[in-house]
Amino acid sequence: MIEVLEKYIPHIIAALTQAGPDGLTVKELRGRLGSGEQFTRRALTLLLATGAVRVSHRHRPGVRGAVPRVYTLAAPNALAPVATLAPRREGVTE
C-alpha cells in the first residue's frame, strides 16, 4: 500500500499547486483526482508528516456546521522540490 501512496502523492501535490494559496479540501481533491476519501486522507496524512502540506480552516470559528480543513503546499515556491518519502531499501549488499 505504501508503494501505491508514493505513486499517488505527486498527483496530490500537482493538484495543490494548481489550487494556489486558496488550497483544497478533501472533497475538492477527491473530485479533481477521482479517488476515494480514505485513500486521499492517508496520502494527506503522509504529506502533513513530512511537512510538505499544511492545514488551515476555510471559515472562521463560529460558522454553523463543520468547518472544512483546507490543505495547501507548505513550500512558498510551488516549483521548489517538496519533501517526499525516503525510498525503501530491500536489502543492502556490500
VEXRO-668883 format. One record per atom (N, C-alpha, C, CB): residue number from 1; residue in one letter; chain; atom name; y, x, z. Coordinates in steps of 0.001 Angstrom, whole numbers, plus 500000, padded with zeros to 6 digits. Atoms other than C-alpha are relative to their C-alpha. Glycine has a CB too. Layout:
{NUM, A, A, CA, {Y, X, Z}};
...
***
This chain:
{1, M, A, N, {498812, 500820, 500000}};
{1, M, A, CA, {500000, 500000, 500000}};
{1, M, A, C, {501262, 500872, 500000}};
{1, M, A, CB, {499992, 499063, 501207}};
{2, I, A, N, {498834, 499122, 499959}};
{2, I, A, CA, {502350, 502909, 500678}};
{2, I, A, C, {500360, 500469, 498596}};
{2, I, A, CB, {499738, 501208, 500916}};
{3, E, A, N, {499737, 499556, 501367}};
{3, E, A, CA, {501956, 504084, 497091}};
{3, E, A, C, {500746, 498928, 499213}};
{3, E, A, CB, {498689, 500360, 499291}};
{4, V, A, N, {499341, 501109, 500696}};
{4, V, A, CA, {502982, 500653, 495814}};
{4, V, A, C, {501447, 499880, 500467}};
{4, V, A, CB, {499243, 498670, 500242}};
{5, L, A, N, {498632, 500058, 499482}};
{5, L, A, CA, {506023, 500616, 498102}};
{5, L, A, C, {500844, 501141, 499445}};
{5, L, A, CB, {499995, 500049, 501532}};
{6, E, A, N, {499252, 498862, 500535}};
{6, E, A, CA, {507031, 504092, 496901}};
{6, E, A, C, {500407, 499769, 498556}};
{6, E, A, CB, {499175, 501275, 500107}};
{7, K, A, N, {499658, 500318, 501390}};
{7, K, A, CA, {506958, 502858, 493309}};
{7, K, A, C, {501051, 498893, 499914}};
{7, K, A, CB, {498745, 499584, 499230}};
{8, Y, A, N, {499112, 501153, 500010}};
{8, Y, A, CA, {508940, 499734, 494219}};
{8, Y, A, C, {501397, 500335, 500518}};
{8, Y, A, CB, {499403, 498888, 500826}};
{9, I, A, N, {498725, 499638, 499376}};
{9, I, A, CA, {511717, 501433, 496220}};
{9, I, A, C, {501088, 500328, 498982}};
{9, I, A, CB, {499802, 501180, 500921}};
{10, P, A, N, {498926, 499739, 500979}};
{10, P, A, CA, {513607, 502758, 493133}};
{10, P, A, C, {500579, 498728, 499376}};
{10, P, A, CB, {499476, 500898, 498898}};
{11, H, A, N, {499501, 501264, 500544}};
{11, H, A, CA, {513875, 499178, 491844}};
{11, H, A, C, {500973, 499332, 500976}};
{11, H, A, CB, {498826, 499049, 499686}};
{12, I, A, N, {499088, 500551, 498995}};
{12, I, A, CA, {515463, 498051, 495104}};
{12, I, A, C, {501295, 500792, 500025}};
{12, I, A, CB, {499346, 500004, 501394}};
{13, I, A, N, {498796, 499162, 500009}};
{13, I, A, CA, {517870, 500998, 495044}};
{13, I, A, C, {500848, 499696, 498772}};
{13, I, A, CB, {499625, 501496, 500032}};
{14, A, A, N, {499254, 500330, 501221}};
{14, A, A, CA, {518823, 500167, 491446}};
{14, A, A, C, {500703, 498653, 500138}};
{14, A, A, CB, {499058, 499981, 498781}};
{15, A, A, N, {499384, 501319, 499817}};
{15, A, A, CA, {519466, 496514, 492354}};
{15, A, A, C, {501179, 500078, 500966}};
{15, A, A, CB, {498962, 498989, 500515}};
{16, L, A, N, {498897, 499860, 499047}};
{16, L, A, CA, {521607, 497506, 495344}};
{16, L, A, C, {501153, 500789, 499401}};
{16, L, A, CB, {499516, 500679, 501280}};
{17, T, A, N, {498952, 499249, 500688}};
{17, T, A, CA, {523513, 499982, 493173}};
{17, T, A, C, {500812, 499073, 499110}};
{17, T, A, CB, {499397, 501146, 499170}};
{18, Q, A, N, {499316, 500947, 500881}};
{18, Q, A, CA, {524331, 497229, 490683}};
{18, Q, A, C, {500804, 498982, 500787}};
{18, Q, A, CB, {498998, 499285, 499112}};
{19, A, A, N, {499292, 500984, 499183}};
{19, A, A, CA, {525416, 494913, 493514}};
{19, A, A, C, {501326, 500548, 500516}};
{19, A, A, CB, {499129, 499563, 501172}};
{20, G, A, N, {498757, 499398, 499532}};
{20, G, A, CA, {528090, 497382, 494611}};
{20, G, A, C, {500186, 499834, 501493}};
{20, G, A, CB, {501173, 499401, 499273}};
{21, P, A, N, {499735, 500045, 498559}};
{21, P, A, CA, {529801, 497160, 498005}};
{21, P, A, C, {499689, 498652, 500636}};
{21, P, A, CB, {501435, 500344, 500257}};
{22, D, A, N, {500309, 501320, 499441}};
{22, D, A, CA, {529001, 493436, 498396}};
{22, D, A, C, {498587, 499935, 500546}};
{22, D, A, CB, {500190, 498924, 498946}};
{23, G, A, N, {501375, 499981, 499537}};
{23, G, A, CA, {525302, 494134, 498807}};
{23, G, A, C, {499240, 498748, 499596}};
{23, G, A, CB, {499963, 500160, 501495}};
{24, L, A, N, {500867, 501125, 500316}};
{24, L, A, CA, {522431, 491687, 498504}};
{24, L, A, C, {499203, 499591, 501232}};
{24, L, A, CB, {499054, 500351, 498838}};
{25, T, A, N, {500893, 500493, 498962}};
{25, T, A, CA, {520441, 489501, 500866}};
{25, T, A, C, {498569, 500127, 499498}};
{25, T, A, CB, {500334, 498525, 500385}};
{26, V, A, N, {501408, 499943, 500399}};
{26, V, A, CA, {516643, 489446, 500842}};
{26, V, A, C, {499728, 498955, 498923}};
{26, V, A, CB, {499069, 499776, 501222}};
{27, K, A, N, {500203, 501072, 500977}};
{27, K, A, CA, {516735, 486162, 498943}};
{27, K, A, C, {500547, 500395, 498626}};
{27, K, A, CB, {500672, 498703, 500483}};
{28, E, A, N, {499416, 499556, 501266}};
{28, E, A, CA, {519025, 487621, 496272}};
{28, E, A, C, {499178, 501137, 499382}};
{28, E, A, CB, {501454, 500454, 500215}};
{29, L, A, N, {500850, 498922, 500506}};
{29, L, A, CA, {516860, 490750, 495982}};
{29, L, A, C, {498713, 499448, 499406}};
{29, L, A, CB, {499676, 500995, 501116}};
{30, R, A, N, {501220, 500616, 500520}};
{30, R, A, CA, {513759, 488617, 495546}};
{30, R, A, C, {500253, 499352, 498658}};
{30, R, A, CB, {499455, 498971, 500981}};
{31, G, A, N, {499660, 500641, 501264}};
{31, G, A, CA, {515487, 486671, 492786}};
{31, G, A, C, {500191, 500996, 498873}};
{31, G, A, CB, {501246, 499181, 500159}};
{32, R, A, N, {499766, 498986, 501036}};
{32, R, A, CA, {516537, 489805, 490913}};
{32, R, A, C, {498742, 500747, 499610}};
{32, R, A, CB, {501033, 500983, 500468}};
{33, L, A, N, {501164, 499165, 500251}};
{33, L, A, CA, {513243, 491622, 491254}};
{33, L, A, C, {498718, 499209, 499782}};
{33, L, A, CB, {499810, 500942, 501136}};
{34, G, A, N, {501198, 500812, 500170}};
{34, G, A, CA, {510767, 488743, 491205}};
{34, G, A, C, {498866, 500436, 500915}};
{34, G, A, CB, {499542, 500053, 498568}};
{35, S, A, N, {501017, 499519, 499062}};
{35, S, A, CA, {508922, 489970, 494291}};
{35, S, A, C, {499863, 499024, 501159}};
{35, S, A, CB, {500354, 501413, 500523}};
{36, G, A, N, {500219, 500819, 498823}};
{36, G, A, CA, {507554, 488407, 497437}};
{36, G, A, C, {500911, 500411, 501141}};
{36, G, A, CB, {498558, 500082, 500435}};
{37, E, A, N, {499079, 499734, 498892}};
{37, E, A, CA, {509599, 488164, 500613}};
{37, E, A, C, {499466, 501073, 500937}};
{37, E, A, CB, {500266, 498723, 500781}};
{38, Q, A, N, {500554, 499038, 499060}};
{38, Q, A, CA, {507234, 490121, 502844}};
{38, Q, A, C, {500022, 501417, 499420}};
{38, Q, A, CB, {498573, 499605, 500378}};
{39, F, A, N, {500005, 498690, 500639}};
{39, F, A, CA, {506932, 492960, 500355}};
{39, F, A, C, {501412, 500575, 499932}};
{39, F, A, CB, {499395, 499907, 498594}};
{40, T, A, N, {498609, 499556, 500059}};
{40, T, A, CA, {510721, 493139, 499902}};
{40, T, A, C, {500482, 500440, 501376}};
{40, T, A, CB, {500900, 498884, 499454}};
{41, R, A, N, {499594, 499635, 498636}};
{41, R, A, CA, {511263, 493193, 503664}};
{41, R, A, C, {499378, 501328, 500442}};
{41, R, A, CB, {499607, 498892, 500982}};
{42, R, A, N, {500642, 498736, 499634}};
{42, R, A, CA, {508746, 496025, 504106}};
{42, R, A, C, {500675, 501179, 499314}};
{42, R, A, CB, {498512, 499967, 499640}};
{43, A, A, N, {499315, 498922, 500726}};
{43, A, A, CA, {510445, 498108, 501432}};
{43, A, A, C, {501380, 500250, 500607}};
{43, A, A, CB, {500130, 499650, 498493}};
{44, L, A, N, {498681, 499835, 499375}};
{44, L, A, CA, {513857, 497467, 503022}};
{44, L, A, C, {499876, 500671, 501367}};
{44, L, A, CB, {500703, 498635, 500143}};
{45, T, A, N, {500214, 499353, 498706}};
{45, T, A, CA, {512459, 498490, 506414}};
{45, T, A, C, {499819, 501500, 499830}};
{45, T, A, CB, {498781, 499400, 500709}};
{46, L, A, N, {500159, 498569, 500274}};
{46, L, A, CA, {511364, 501826, 504964}};
{46, L, A, C, {501326, 500647, 499624}};
{46, L, A, CB, {498982, 500216, 498881}};
{47, L, A, N, {498706, 499452, 500413}};
{47, L, A, CA, {514771, 502327, 503353}};
{47, L, A, C, {500973, 500080, 501176}};
{47, L, A, CB, {500603, 499148, 498879}};
{48, L, A, N, {499161, 499949, 498802}};
{48, L, A, CA, {516515, 501482, 506633}};
{48, L, A, C, {499597, 501177, 500889}};
{48, L, A, CB, {499899, 498679, 500787}};
{49, A, A, N, {500483, 498905, 499157}};
{49, A, A, CA, {514331, 504002, 508471}};
{49, A, A, C, {500419, 501363, 499458}};
{49, A, A, CB, {498484, 499938, 500120}};
{50, T, A, N, {499591, 498719, 500583}};
{50, T, A, CA, {515237, 506773, 506031}};
{50, T, A, C, {501515, 500163, 499966}};
{50, T, A, CB, {499442, 500133, 498595}};
{51, G, A, N, {498540, 499927, 500013}};
{51, G, A, CA, {518938, 505944, 506230}};
{51, G, A, C, {500610, 499780, 498629}};
{51, G, A, CB, {500439, 501322, 500520}};
{52, A, A, N, {499495, 500214, 501350}};
{52, A, A, CA, {519255, 505111, 502536}};
{52, A, A, C, {500735, 498675, 499870}};
{52, A, A, CB, {498863, 500054, 499005}};
{53, V, A, N, {499424, 501347, 500063}};
{53, V, A, CA, {520247, 501493, 503210}};
{53, V, A, C, {500540, 499659, 501371}};
{53, V, A, CB, {498946, 498940, 499533}};
{54, R, A, N, {499470, 500497, 498731}};
{54, R, A, CA, {522390, 499880, 505863}};
{54, R, A, C, {500083, 498484, 499930}};
{54, R, A, CB, {501397, 500620, 500313}};
{55, V, A, N, {499994, 501456, 499929}};
{55, V, A, CA, {522566, 496292, 507015}};
{55, V, A, C, {501303, 499541, 500648}};
{55, V, A, CB, {498769, 499474, 500795}};
{56, S, A, N, {498816, 500615, 499417}};
{56, S, A, CA, {525568, 494095, 507753}};
{56, S, A, C, {499817, 498492, 499900}};
{56, S, A, CB, {501319, 500474, 499280}};
{57, H, A, N, {500078, 501459, 500060}};
{57, H, A, CA, {526318, 490395, 508012}};
{57, H, A, C, {501030, 499476, 499024}};
{57, H, A, CB, {500211, 499376, 501393}};
{58, R, A, N, {499111, 500552, 501010}};
{58, R, A, CA, {527850, 488302, 505277}};
{58, R, A, C, {501095, 499142, 500637}};
{58, R, A, CB, {499201, 499175, 498990}};
{59, H, A, N, {499029, 500872, 499332}};
{59, H, A, CA, {529597, 485903, 507635}};
{59, H, A, C, {500269, 500507, 501405}};
{59, H, A, CB, {499495, 498541, 500045}};
{60, R, A, N, {499675, 499625, 498632}};
{60, R, A, CA, {531281, 486386, 510952}};
{60, R, A, C, {499225, 499111, 500965}};
{60, R, A, CB, {501523, 499892, 500256}};
{61, P, A, N, {500669, 500855, 499003}};
{61, P, A, CA, {529587, 485135, 514117}};
{61, P, A, C, {500811, 498740, 500250}};
{61, P, A, CB, {499789, 500764, 501327}};
{62, G, A, N, {499338, 501275, 499771}};
{62, G, A, CA, {530368, 481528, 514851}};
{62, G, A, C, {499788, 499026, 498860}};
{62, G, A, CB, {501467, 500214, 500212}};
{63, V, A, N, {500312, 500870, 501122}};
{63, V, A, CA, {529337, 480155, 511482}};
{63, V, A, C, {498715, 499266, 500341}};
{63, V, A, CB, {499864, 500805, 498660}};
{64, R, A, N, {501205, 500776, 499684}};
{64, R, A, CA, {526786, 477367, 511820}};
{64, R, A, C, {498817, 500487, 499186}};
{64, R, A, CB, {500234, 498507, 499742}};
{65, G, A, N, {501223, 499619, 500686}};
{65, G, A, CA, {523238, 478228, 510944}};
{65, G, A, C, {499743, 501494, 500076}};
{65, G, A, CB, {500059, 499566, 498561}};
{66, A, A, N, {500387, 498590, 499999}};
{66, A, A, CA, {521587, 481539, 510297}};
{66, A, A, C, {501024, 500833, 499232}};
{66, A, A, CB, {498595, 500176, 499385}};
{67, V, A, N, {499076, 499074, 500649}};
{67, V, A, CA, {523760, 484480, 509361}};
{67, V, A, C, {499158, 500954, 499153}};
{67, V, A, CB, {500884, 500784, 501057}};
{68, P, A, N, {500835, 499126, 500838}};
{68, P, A, CA, {522227, 486247, 506356}};
{68, P, A, C, {500399, 501468, 500128}};
{68, P, A, CB, {500092, 499569, 498536}};
{69, R, A, N, {499767, 498567, 499974}};
{69, R, A, CA, {521846, 490007, 506528}};
{69, R, A, C, {500191, 500489, 498573}};
{69, R, A, CB, {498831, 500747, 500693}};
{70, V, A, N, {499697, 499448, 501312}};
{70, V, A, CA, {523295, 491934, 503624}};
{70, V, A, C, {499639, 501482, 500022}};
{70, V, A, CB, {501506, 499784, 499620}};
{71, Y, A, N, {500436, 498615, 500096}};
{71, Y, A, CA, {521750, 495227, 502545}};
{71, Y, A, C, {500818, 500699, 498921}};
{71, Y, A, CB, {498478, 500089, 499691}};
{72, T, A, N, {499228, 499190, 500938}};
{72, T, A, CA, {523888, 497906, 500884}};
{72, T, A, C, {499522, 501443, 500093}};
{72, T, A, CB, {501527, 499899, 500292}};
{73, L, A, N, {500343, 498582, 499964}};
{73, L, A, CA, {523379, 501540, 499994}};
{73, L, A, C, {500880, 500713, 501010}};
{73, L, A, CB, {500148, 500642, 498605}};
{74, A, A, N, {499246, 499253, 498988}};
{74, A, A, CA, {524435, 503903, 502758}};
{74, A, A, C, {500790, 501135, 499379}};
{74, A, A, CB, {499060, 500548, 501066}};
{75, A, A, N, {499308, 498892, 500659}};
{75, A, A, CA, {525469, 506645, 500316}};
{75, A, A, C, {501307, 499486, 499406}};
{75, A, A, CB, {499106, 500646, 498897}};
{76, P, A, N, {498727, 500455, 500545}};
{76, P, A, CA, {529180, 506348, 499445}};
{76, P, A, C, {500045, 500076, 498474}};
{76, P, A, CB, {501126, 500818, 500583}};
{77, N, A, N, {500048, 499850, 501445}};
{77, N, A, CA, {528463, 507524, 495906}};
{77, N, A, C, {498641, 499505, 499521}};
{77, N, A, CB, {500249, 501482, 499570}};
{78, A, A, N, {501255, 500602, 500440}};
{78, A, A, CA, {525830, 505388, 494177}};
{78, A, A, C, {499175, 500964, 499153}};
{78, A, A, CB, {500277, 498729, 499214}};
{79, L, A, N, {500739, 499068, 500840}};
{79, L, A, CA, {524910, 508285, 491894}};
{79, L, A, C, {499408, 501163, 500792}};
{79, L, A, CB, {500900, 500532, 498917}};
{80, A, A, N, {500526, 498913, 499170}};
{80, A, A, CA, {524158, 510640, 494781}};
{80, A, A, C, {498524, 499751, 500275}};
{80, A, A, CB, {500794, 500122, 501333}};
{81, P, A, N, {501417, 500196, 499715}};
{81, P, A, CA, {520483, 511241, 495488}};
{81, P, A, C, {499810, 499313, 501346}};
{81, P, A, CB, {499257, 501339, 499979}};
{82, V, A, N, {500266, 500776, 498799}};
{82, V, A, CA, {519101, 508871, 498067}};
{82, V, A, C, {498725, 500534, 500637}};
{82, V, A, CB, {499876, 498477, 499679}};
{83, A, A, N, {501186, 499516, 499291}};
{83, A, A, CA, {516609, 509901, 500740}};
{83, A, A, C, {498794, 499158, 499634}};
{83, A, A, CB, {500222, 499979, 501523}};
{84, T, A, N, {501240, 500699, 500316}};
{84, T, A, CA, {513060, 508993, 499789}};
{84, T, A, C, {498911, 500465, 500938}};
{84, T, A, CB, {499588, 500230, 498533}};
{85, L, A, N, {501130, 499628, 499178}};
{85, L, A, CA, {509726, 509177, 501467}};
{85, L, A, C, {499416, 501318, 499514}};
{85, L, A, CB, {498938, 498898, 499989}};
{86, A, A, N, {500613, 498725, 500358}};
{86, A, A, CA, {508035, 512557, 501542}};
{86, A, A, C, {498684, 499744, 499267}};
{86, A, A, CB, {499766, 500875, 501263}};
{87, P, A, N, {501259, 500193, 500717}};
{87, P, A, CA, {505138, 512910, 499093}};
{87, P, A, C, {498807, 500296, 500918}};
{87, P, A, CB, {499951, 500902, 498744}};
{88, R, A, N, {501209, 499813, 499196}};
{88, R, A, CA, {501689, 512647, 500606}};
{88, R, A, C, {499225, 501191, 499493}};
{88, R, A, CB, {499119, 498740, 499978}};
{89, R, A, N, {500840, 498861, 500365}};
{89, R, A, CA, {499521, 515728, 500638}};
{89, R, A, C, {498571, 499664, 500407}};
{89, R, A, CB, {500495, 501332, 500685}};
{90, E, A, N, {501394, 500337, 499727}};
{90, E, A, CA, {495825, 515044, 500336}};
{90, E, A, C, {499293, 501131, 500724}};
{90, E, A, CB, {499268, 499673, 498706}};
{91, G, A, N, {500649, 498874, 499348}};
{91, G, A, CA, {494593, 518487, 501219}};
{91, G, A, C, {500692, 501281, 499565}};
{91, G, A, CB, {498485, 500046, 499667}};
{92, V, A, N, {499315, 498761, 500298}};
{92, V, A, CA, {496183, 521885, 501410}};
{92, V, A, C, {498937, 501103, 499909}};
{92, V, A, CB, {501089, 500329, 501088}};
{93, T, A, N, {500918, 498877, 500168}};
{93, T, A, CA, {494181, 524774, 499997}};
{93, T, A, C, {500810, 501258, 499743}};
{93, T, A, CB, {498995, 499741, 498840}};
{94, E, A, N, {499270, 498745, 500173}};
{94, E, A, CA, {495274, 528364, 500061}};
{94, E, A, C, {499259, 500940, 499091}};
{94, E, A, CB, {500244, 500666, 501335}};
***
